[in-house]
């Protein structure tokens, strides 16, 4: 398999584009096409250079990618729509990575976009009996897993609040993040209970947005200075077992596959984009991905290891907690943050004095799915 390089990236601001309270009104096809045009400019390429596209979204309906690309130009290329819950964007990127790596195409684009529904969002990925009990509403499902995590590791509600505080602070350094105001530990702990022990400020805000990444073979790369390679892109699904049964975890499996594919290990990674749709998830994510021993993530968080100036910065752009979560666009936004950190282009949130050389992004989706991408310079 040949090397797969990142030619360029594009990202919109994540926000509510509903035309209310002075906000702009935009649809998913506006946001997706905006991200594509930004990626083309970043790559110093024309749309005619793109040979195929994978488009990730969840709530945008049939043929959404075609509607996005129609705004850029219909040139007859293959357009494949990818729906894989919150893993849609990382699934689209993995497919493009495989196509370019295999030599089927030289230049491809992965696009993610979403305009989110309002109010509680139910999922049909849970068995019918669990839906009747309300488990398919994310706070309820995460609350049960959080209680188990607390019992197994000794983590506290305050630890989860610290994740929210850290990520909201990082988001204020990211002009594309939805949340531009810091919160205190006291504010998080005083926010209303949603599903015990999870409070409102333990949850990520939904958002609308678009993201795009152009992948190419090494010989097609135009920006050769500080070039960034996609070293691994993996995707796993769940195992046939109950959460009560101890055994293989699909998150750990996707990470292990990515480390094997890239030839790197957890100790080689400079920056991590963890999947913090609820703040406790960042902590168990880091443990399941292999960056912490079981039960050690809360302690390392308290000691500052995951801060911008820590030994392993996590969610440097605010993560889902601060950046916001437009389902189809989120995973590519995570990878774009790694790309900018590795190239030293992250501005005031830049880590390690611009010397970061590797990064790992993880996204989860209902099903379940788990996708991991590793980038390196």
Wavefront OBJ file of the C-alpha trace (Angstrom):
o trace
v 0.000 0.000 0.000
v 1.457 3.370 -1.017
v 1.688 6.436 1.209
v -1.439 8.556 1.565
v -0.885 12.264 2.163
v -3.166 15.099 3.223
v -3.271 17.671 0.439
v -5.547 20.192 2.133
v -8.320 20.692 4.675
v -11.401 22.864 5.047
v -13.599 23.575 8.047
v -16.542 25.850 8.740
v -17.323 27.376 12.078
v -19.524 24.996 14.072
v -22.657 26.824 15.195
v -26.436 26.946 14.891
v -27.267 28.169 11.390
v -30.989 28.617 11.948
v -31.405 32.309 11.188
v -32.454 33.045 14.768
v -30.989 35.601 17.211
v -28.885 37.191 14.475
v -27.334 33.910 13.347
v -26.874 33.144 9.658
v -29.235 30.663 8.029
v -27.466 27.852 6.183
v -28.318 24.325 5.079
v -26.031 21.304 5.089
v -25.233 21.756 1.407
v -24.023 25.305 2.112
v -21.761 24.120 4.923
v -20.425 21.082 3.075
v -19.611 23.029 -0.086
v -17.999 25.806 1.965
v -15.673 23.240 3.551
v -14.835 21.733 0.143
v -13.885 25.104 -1.332
v -11.691 25.849 1.687
v -9.948 22.471 1.321
v -9.301 23.066 -2.390
v -7.776 26.451 -1.624
v -5.644 24.953 1.137
v -4.441 22.195 -1.212
v -3.801 24.606 -4.118
v -6.027 22.382 -6.265
v -9.045 22.751 -8.534
v -12.279 20.794 -8.238
v -11.425 19.161 -11.571
v -8.455 17.484 -9.827
v -10.769 15.481 -7.538
v -11.428 11.966 -8.858
v -13.987 10.694 -6.319
v -15.749 11.740 -3.128
v -17.003 10.082 0.048
v -19.570 12.173 1.930
v -20.494 11.514 5.566
v -23.727 12.673 7.199
v -26.475 11.272 9.418
v -29.615 13.417 9.386
v -29.366 15.038 5.941
v -31.400 12.517 3.969
v -30.900 10.537 0.785
v -28.228 11.657 -1.667
v -27.023 14.448 0.599
v -23.478 14.316 -0.748
v -24.740 14.883 -4.270
v -26.553 18.015 -3.097
v -23.358 19.295 -1.477
v -21.163 18.629 -4.489
v -23.739 20.084 -6.873
v -22.858 23.455 -5.316
v -19.193 22.943 -6.250
v -19.574 21.295 -9.637
v -20.989 18.073 -11.034
v -18.131 16.557 -13.022
v -19.323 12.962 -13.232
v -17.062 11.635 -10.485
v -18.245 8.838 -8.161
v -20.008 10.319 -5.123
v -20.643 7.862 -2.301
v -22.840 8.793 0.658
v -21.730 7.320 3.986
v -24.024 7.033 7.028
v -22.389 5.405 10.027
v -23.800 7.446 12.907
v -21.166 9.604 14.627
v -18.471 7.577 12.846
v -19.725 8.729 9.425
v -16.913 11.219 8.864
v -14.138 8.888 9.951
v -15.702 6.113 7.847
v -15.651 8.386 4.786
v -12.014 9.255 5.465
v -11.054 5.602 5.874
v -12.667 4.693 2.548
v -10.783 7.492 0.784
v -7.565 6.419 2.523
v -7.985 2.865 1.271
v -8.780 3.947 -2.288
v -5.748 6.216 -2.595
v -3.502 3.754 -0.780
v -4.525 0.967 -3.150
v -3.817 3.125 -6.202
v -7.426 3.160 -7.423
v -7.472 6.975 -7.311
v -4.700 9.540 -6.894
v -6.744 12.407 -5.435
v -9.914 11.999 -3.360
v -11.956 14.084 -0.988
v -13.726 13.077 2.221
v -16.480 15.452 3.300
v -18.575 15.608 6.475
v -21.553 17.874 7.072
v -24.685 18.190 9.159
v -27.548 20.454 10.092
v -28.821 18.889 13.268
v -32.449 18.281 14.279
v -33.695 20.152 17.325
v -34.624 18.584 20.642
v -33.918 15.059 21.956
v -32.640 12.774 19.213
v -33.554 9.113 19.413
v -31.572 6.382 17.694
v -32.900 3.239 16.030
v -29.612 1.402 16.546
v -30.721 0.008 19.922
v -32.890 -3.116 20.236
v -36.601 -2.372 20.414
v -36.927 -3.322 24.085
v -34.147 -0.878 25.024
v -35.846 1.887 23.065
v -39.029 1.390 25.101
v -36.954 1.917 28.245
v -35.411 5.143 26.931
v -31.878 3.817 26.559
v -31.637 5.113 22.988
v -31.559 8.690 24.253
v -27.861 9.375 24.632
v -27.823 10.856 28.172
v -29.624 7.801 29.570
v -27.318 5.348 27.860
v -24.197 7.277 28.876
v -25.432 7.685 32.448
v -25.525 3.923 32.958
v -22.041 3.501 31.537
v -20.810 6.407 33.662
v -22.103 4.845 36.888
v -20.267 1.639 36.039
v -17.087 3.615 35.253
v -17.333 5.395 38.609
v -17.750 2.108 40.466
v -14.852 0.469 38.623
v -12.353 3.348 38.806
v -13.349 5.694 41.623
v -13.926 8.572 39.197
v -16.171 11.347 40.501
v -18.673 13.819 39.077
v -16.058 16.520 39.704
v -13.608 14.643 37.464
v -16.133 14.732 34.644
v -16.675 18.431 35.308
v -12.924 18.986 34.954
v -13.112 17.572 31.421
v -15.826 20.098 30.575
v -13.801 22.950 32.083
v -10.641 21.975 30.179
v -12.319 21.541 26.827
v -14.433 24.680 27.067
v -11.256 26.624 27.875
v -9.504 25.172 24.818
v -12.510 26.079 22.675
v -12.075 29.777 23.450
v -8.779 29.565 21.522
v -10.533 28.060 18.493
v -12.459 30.555 16.325
v -14.371 27.680 14.678
v -15.732 26.355 17.984
v -19.357 26.904 18.916
v -18.714 27.556 22.614
v -16.597 30.666 23.151
v -17.023 31.055 26.905
v -15.141 29.255 29.668
v -17.013 27.524 32.474
v -15.918 26.894 36.047
v -16.048 23.663 37.987
v -18.744 25.197 40.166
v -20.857 26.148 37.143
v -20.679 22.634 35.742
v -21.636 21.089 39.073
v -24.525 23.548 39.479
v -25.990 22.870 36.031
v -29.212 20.889 36.003
v -29.221 17.124 36.182
v -30.046 15.455 32.864
v -29.548 11.755 33.623
v -27.903 11.074 36.965
v -24.962 11.503 37.419
v -24.688 13.545 34.200
v -25.504 17.243 34.210
v -26.203 19.630 31.361
v -22.610 20.879 31.177
v -21.304 17.306 31.100
v -22.909 17.041 27.640
v -21.549 18.320 24.342
v -23.622 20.919 22.476
v -25.054 19.962 19.109
v -24.084 22.166 16.169
v -24.268 22.534 12.403
v -21.095 22.477 10.332
v -18.993 21.147 7.495
v -15.501 19.671 7.183
v -13.426 18.335 4.301
v -10.067 16.668 3.763
v -8.339 16.007 0.441
v -6.138 12.909 0.310
v -3.634 12.168 -2.430
v -0.671 10.043 -3.405
v 2.750 11.438 -2.537
v 3.540 12.431 -6.124
v 0.348 14.531 -6.404
v 1.022 16.555 -3.265
v 1.563 20.251 -3.991
v 2.286 21.478 -0.446
v 5.390 19.415 0.240
v 6.695 21.414 3.199
v 5.689 19.909 6.550
v 3.752 17.188 4.710
v 1.393 15.102 6.843
v 0.735 11.424 6.138
v -2.307 9.372 7.093
v -0.431 6.572 8.833
v -3.517 4.540 9.767
v -7.287 4.569 9.458
v -9.282 1.765 11.073
v -12.903 0.971 11.808
v -14.367 -1.731 14.040
v -17.823 -2.679 15.236
v -19.102 -4.298 18.406
v -18.621 -7.862 19.550
v -21.473 -10.282 20.184
v -21.653 -9.797 23.922
v -23.480 -7.808 26.557
v -21.783 -4.772 28.148
v -21.953 -6.794 31.367
v -19.633 -9.406 29.908
v -15.921 -8.797 30.260
v -14.079 -9.262 26.999
v -12.821 -7.568 23.871
v -13.794 -3.936 23.361
v -14.234 -2.510 19.877
v -12.521 0.761 20.875
v -9.398 -1.053 22.014
v -9.505 -3.206 18.894
v -9.658 -0.202 16.554
v -6.738 1.408 18.399
v -4.661 -1.776 18.312
v -5.264 -2.117 14.583
v -4.255 1.514 14.027
v -1.063 1.144 16.034
v -0.157 -2.010 14.103
v -0.944 -0.338 10.774
v 1.143 2.745 11.555
v 4.036 1.048 13.318
v 3.531 3.418 16.255
v 2.400 2.908 19.840
v 0.564 5.018 22.427
v 3.905 6.282 23.708
v 4.679 7.774 20.271
v 1.562 9.966 20.056
v 1.945 13.698 20.744
v -1.697 14.823 20.703
v -5.078 13.084 20.965
v -8.571 13.946 19.806
v -10.786 11.821 22.062
v -14.514 11.313 21.637
v -16.105 13.401 24.391
v -19.774 13.446 23.460
v -20.302 13.262 27.233
v -17.390 14.365 29.392
v -16.842 10.981 31.130
v -16.287 9.453 27.698
v -12.989 11.311 27.307
v -11.625 9.500 30.338
v -12.678 5.961 29.478
v -11.705 6.661 25.872
v -8.114 7.400 26.873
v -7.982 4.184 28.872
v -9.498 1.990 26.161
v -7.224 3.524 23.504
v -4.185 2.521 25.548
v -2.984 5.916 26.809
v -3.774 5.192 30.463
v -4.098 2.146 32.630
v -7.621 1.365 33.783
v -8.713 3.846 36.419
v -5.710 6.141 35.894
v -7.243 8.717 33.521
v -9.026 10.738 36.266
v -5.777 11.116 38.222
v -3.827 12.190 35.145
v -6.557 14.682 34.300
v -6.365 16.204 37.792
v -2.571 16.459 37.466
v -2.857 18.405 34.207
v -1.400 15.827 31.821
v -4.188 16.426 29.267
v -3.912 20.233 29.247
v -2.418 22.148 26.319
v 0.906 22.292 28.176
v 0.614 18.748 29.540
v 2.463 15.591 28.573
v -0.434 14.416 26.360
v -2.703 17.275 25.228
v -6.250 16.038 24.599
v -8.972 17.802 22.589
v -6.854 20.860 21.945
v -9.573 22.568 19.875
v -12.248 22.115 22.538
v -13.364 18.646 21.504
v -17.041 17.907 21.069
v -17.604 19.600 24.420
v -16.397 22.984 23.191
v -16.307 22.798 19.403
v -19.804 21.325 19.146
v -21.038 18.156 17.493
v -22.523 18.143 13.972
v -22.496 14.369 13.650
v -21.270 13.925 10.077
v -18.656 16.688 10.334
v -17.166 15.944 13.750
v -14.623 13.200 13.027
v -13.061 15.034 10.098
v -12.841 18.155 12.272
v -10.920 16.070 14.816
v -8.468 14.995 12.116
v -8.149 18.558 10.821
v -7.120 19.694 14.303
v -4.394 17.036 14.367
v -3.234 18.142 10.912
v -2.939 21.752 12.042
v -1.173 20.836 15.276
v 1.353 18.691 13.410
v 1.979 21.455 10.864
v 2.340 24.057 13.620
v -0.701 25.990 12.381
v -2.942 25.841 15.466
v -2.369 29.431 16.576
v -2.852 30.220 20.285
v -3.687 26.596 21.130
v -0.492 25.265 19.498
v 1.166 22.558 21.585
v 4.792 21.523 22.120
v 6.103 24.719 20.474
v 5.014 23.411 17.092
v 7.097 20.251 17.417
v 4.255 17.718 17.537
v 4.820 15.046 14.899
v 2.040 12.539 15.536
v -1.622 12.605 16.478
v -4.510 10.189 17.020
v -8.221 10.868 16.546
v -10.992 8.593 17.774
v -14.676 8.710 16.897
v -17.501 6.459 18.022
v -20.878 5.878 16.487
v -24.055 4.054 17.404
v -24.114 0.509 16.191
v -21.581 0.474 17.770
v -18.689 1.678 15.611
v -15.218 2.839 16.549
v -12.852 4.582 14.156
v -9.239 5.602 14.729
v -7.003 7.734 12.514
v -3.297 8.325 13.115
v -1.476 11.169 11.365
v 2.270 11.728 11.296
v 4.847 14.036 9.798
l 1 2 3 4 5 6 7 8 9 10 11 12 13 14 15 16 17 18 19 20 21 22 23 24 25 26 27 28 29 30 31 32 33 34 35 36 37 38 39 40 41 42 43 44 45 46 47 48 49 50 51 52 53 54 55 56 57 58 59 60 61 62 63 64 65 66 67 68 69 70 71 72 73 74 75 76 77 78 79 80 81 82 83 84 85 86 87 88 89 90 91 92 93 94 95 96 97 98 99 100 101 102 103 104 105 106 107 108 109 110 111 112 113 114 115 116 117 118 119 120 121 122 123 124 125 126 127 128 129 130 131 132 133 134 135 136 137 138 139 140 141 142 143 144 145 146 147 148 149 150 151 152 153 154 155 156 157 158 159 160 161 162 163 164 165 166 167 168 169 170 171 172 173 174 175 176 177 178 179 180 181 182 183 184 185 186 187 188 189 190 191 192 193 194 195 196 197 198 199 200 201 202 203 204 205 206 207 208 209 210 211 212 213 214 215 216 217 218 219 220 221 222 223 224 225 226 227 228 229 230 231 232 233 234 235 236 237 238 239 240 241 242 243 244 245 246 247 248 249 250 251 252 253 254 255 256 257 258 259 260 261 262 263 264 265 266 267 268 269 270 271 272 273 274 275 276 277 278 279 280 281 282 283 284 285 286 287 288 289 290 291 292 293 294 295 296 297 298 299 300 301 302 303 304 305 306 307 308 309 310 311 312 313 314 315 316 317 318 319 320 321 322 323 324 325 326 327 328 329 330 331 332 333 334 335 336 337 338 339 340 341 342 343 344 345 346 347 348 349 350 351 352 353 354 355 356 357 358 359 360 361 362 363 364 365 366 367 368 369 370 371 372 373 374 375 376 377
